Amino acid sequence: TNSRPTPTPAPPAAEPFDRADVKTMAAQCVTLDTEKGLIEIELFPESAPESVRNFLNLTATGALDTTTFSRVVPNFVIQGGDLYTREGKMTAALGNRARKTVPDEPNKILHERGIVSMARGDEANTATTNFFILLSSAPYLDGKFAAFGRVTKGIEVVETINKMPVVDEKPDKPVRIKKATTSACRSEPPA
């Protein structure tokens, strides 16, 4: 009998920050343009390089555009990054990207108000594209989850999203990220 050739899966497409070093990633900030306003985030690649690389790649490739904050825990967190909440068609490439895992990077950054961290399941190394922004301190997450950034502007937008009506942590009308962008961080002028 003739054997059938086994198709070789195509390697995933290279993403903009795949080869970026810590210094290059640290110079980038992310802006989430949401339906409720702008959220600006600084990143900490020295503490969680693969989490930051993942977040920058998701932003730079447009994968986070039109996704929603699909989980809201009042007075605690808002969670976004679920590629399956995107408006429009879910492509095979996006589906594959949504399943790409990121290694756990627990670090010394404390889970406090304004911290951005990777969401994951109970099992280790299961983070993919979901992230959360804290509104209150959560010391029980310290050293377990990969805190990788902090909101520098727009914490009031995070509060507004957190106050939207929810049922069992699911928003009645999830707030959408219209566009996520990366840009060079602005240095603050000297006082």
C-alpha positions in Angstrom: 0.0 0.0 0.0 1.1 3.5 -0.6 1.7 5.5 2.5 0.1 8.9 2.6 2.4 11.9 3.2 1.9 13.4 6.6 1.4 17.2 6.2 4.0 19.2 8.1 2.2 22.0 9.9 3.5 25.4 8.9 5.5 27.0 11.7 3.7 29.9 13.4 4.3 33.2 11.7 7.0 35.3 13.3 5.7 38.1 15.5 7.2 41.6 15.8 8.8 41.2 19.3 9.9 37.5 19.0 13.6 38.4 19.1 13.4 41.6 21.1 15.7 42.0 24.1 14.6 43.2 27.6 15.8 46.7 26.9 13.8 47.0 23.7 10.6 45.6 25.3 11.0 47.9 28.4 11.0 51.0 26.1 7.5 50.0 24.8 4.2 50.9 26.5 0.8 49.7 25.5 -2.4 51.8 25.2 -5.8 50.1 25.3 -8.3 52.3 23.6 -11.5 51.0 25.2 -15.2 52.0 24.8 -14.8 53.7 28.2 -11.5 55.5 27.6 -7.8 55.0 27.4 -5.7 52.7 29.6 -1.9 53.2 29.4 0.4 50.4 30.6 4.1 50.3 31.3 5.7 46.8 31.1 8.3 45.0 33.2 10.2 42.6 30.9 13.1 42.3 33.4 10.6 40.4 35.7 8.5 38.6 33.2 10.1 38.7 29.7 7.9 36.1 28.0 4.7 37.5 29.4 5.7 41.0 28.1 6.8 39.6 24.7 3.4 37.8 24.4 1.5 41.0 25.3 3.5 43.2 23.0 3.0 40.6 20.1 -0.7 40.4 20.7 -0.9 44.2 20.7 1.4 44.8 17.7 -0.4 42.2 15.5 -3.9 43.5 16.2 -5.0 40.3 18.0 -6.4 42.3 21.0 -8.4 44.7 18.8 -12.2 44.4 19.3 -11.8 41.9 22.2 -13.7 42.5 25.4 -13.1 42.6 29.1 -15.1 39.3 29.5 -14.6 38.8 33.3 -15.3 41.4 36.0 -15.0 40.8 39.7 -16.4 43.9 41.4 -13.8 45.8 43.5 -11.1 43.3 42.5 -10.2 42.8 38.8 -11.1 43.2 35.1 -9.9 40.5 32.8 -9.4 40.8 29.0 -7.5 39.3 26.2 -9.8 36.4 25.2 -9.4 36.3 21.4 -12.7 34.4 21.1 -14.5 37.6 22.1 -13.3 39.5 19.0 -15.8 41.1 16.7 -15.9 39.5 13.3 -14.5 36.2 12.1 -12.2 34.1 14.2 -9.4 32.9 11.8 -7.5 29.7 12.1 -4.3 31.7 12.8 -6.0 33.6 15.6 -7.4 30.3 17.0 -3.9 28.9 17.0 -2.6 32.1 18.6 -5.3 31.9 21.3 -4.0 28.4 22.3 -0.3 29.3 22.4 0.9 29.0 26.0 3.3 31.2 27.9 5.6 29.8 30.6 4.7 30.9 34.2 7.0 33.7 35.4 6.2 34.3 39.0 8.3 37.2 40.3 8.7 39.8 43.1 6.2 42.3 41.7 3.4 42.6 44.3 -0.2 42.2 43.0 -1.5 45.6 43.9 -3.9 48.1 42.5 -3.1 48.9 38.8 -0.9 45.8 38.3 -1.4 43.9 35.0 -0.8 40.1 35.3 -1.3 37.0 33.2 -4.4 34.9 33.8 -4.1 31.2 33.7 -5.9 28.0 34.8 -5.0 26.0 37.9 -2.3 24.1 36.1 1.1 25.6 35.7 2.2 27.1 32.3 -1.4 27.5 31.0 -1.4 31.3 30.4 -2.3 32.2 26.8 -3.7 35.6 25.9 -5.8 36.5 28.9 -4.6 39.2 31.3 -6.1 40.9 34.3 -5.8 44.4 35.8 -6.1 44.6 39.6 -8.2 47.2 41.5 -7.2 46.0 44.9 -4.3 44.3 46.6 -4.2 40.5 46.2 -1.1 39.2 48.1 -2.3 35.6 47.6 -1.4 36.0 43.9 2.2 37.1 44.7 4.8 34.7 43.5 2.2 32.5 41.7 1.1 34.7 38.7 3.2 36.6 36.3 2.7 40.3 37.1 4.2 42.0 34.0 2.9 45.6 33.9 1.2 48.5 35.6 -1.4 51.0 34.6 0.2 54.4 34.4 -2.8 56.3 33.1 -6.5 55.5 33.0 -7.0 53.6 36.3 -10.4 55.5 36.5 -11.3 53.7 33.2 -10.5 50.4 34.8 -12.7 51.4 37.7 -15.6 52.3 35.3 -15.3 48.9 33.6 -15.2 47.2 37.0 -18.5 48.9 38.0 -20.5 47.7 35.0 -23.4 45.3 35.9 -22.3 41.6 36.1 -23.8 38.2 36.7 -21.4 35.6 38.0 -18.4 37.7 36.9 -19.8 38.0 33.4 -20.5 41.6 32.3 -24.1 42.2 31.0 -22.5 44.4 28.3 -18.8 43.7 28.1 -16.6 46.7 27.4 -14.7 46.3 24.2 -11.0 47.2 23.4 -11.5 49.2 20.2 -7.7 49.2 19.5 -4.6 48.2 21.3 -1.3 49.9 20.3 2.4 49.8 21.2 4.5 52.9 21.2 7.7 54.2 22.8 7.0 55.1 26.4 6.9 58.8 27.1 9.5 59.9 29.7 8.0 62.2 32.3 9.5 65.7 32.2 11.7 66.5 35.2 9.8 68.2 38.0 
